[in-house]
């Protein structure tokens, strides 16, 4: 389905931000300039900018317009229902080391449908609480067919538009189905160190797999969260008992 005009504008601005034309803190073109450039109404431009704001890519500055966010947001693994904005549940984060290409653990390899010994690209991030303390350690694994078409995944710095939008834009493959599996276990020494905790420590493990419309895996995220910080609330309708 062809993108609507406001989606095209948002996609173009995402690309320009990710490619470095607009750095963190930079002011985006004015609404008037965007209207003239795209030949659209101010309402259409405003809708495009609202999409970027909901994704945490830009922030509004009273009387100045929109600036690229200084601190990109990220979410813990899982809970990526369709239509959920990145600012909902999004938190500051920091990258942990450069991305690496290696053979993933067996459960990740199975989720990504990899052959024995096949490698994937791993990007680690530490999602933070409001006071800067660690909340969740997340490893995102990308299969080679995705990583090869998305070169910025191998860069250490965050991708301002978010990896989901970036992967969809680069590959033409958007997430169509997600699977979340939550388990519990004791943390490893490396996990406890990253989370600034002492052993023994119980952790919740969220394994999230996103698949495209052809049911091919795009990414597998493994989130490790201390048990005292892990919480998931779901509200849903219940039918009448007959």
Secondary structure, 3 states (H helix, E strand, C coil): CCCCHHHHHHHHHHHHHHCCCCCCCCECCCHHHHHHHHCCCHHHHHHHHHHHHHCCCEEEECCCEEEECCCCEECCCCCCCCCCCCCCCCEEEEECCCCEEEECCHHHHHHCCCCCCCEEEEEEEEEECCCCCEEEEEEEEEEHHHHCCCHHHHCCCCCCCCHHHHHHHHHCCCCCEEEEEEEEEECCHHHHHHCCCCCCCEEEEEEEEEECCCCCEEEEEEEEEECCCCCCCCCCCCCCCC
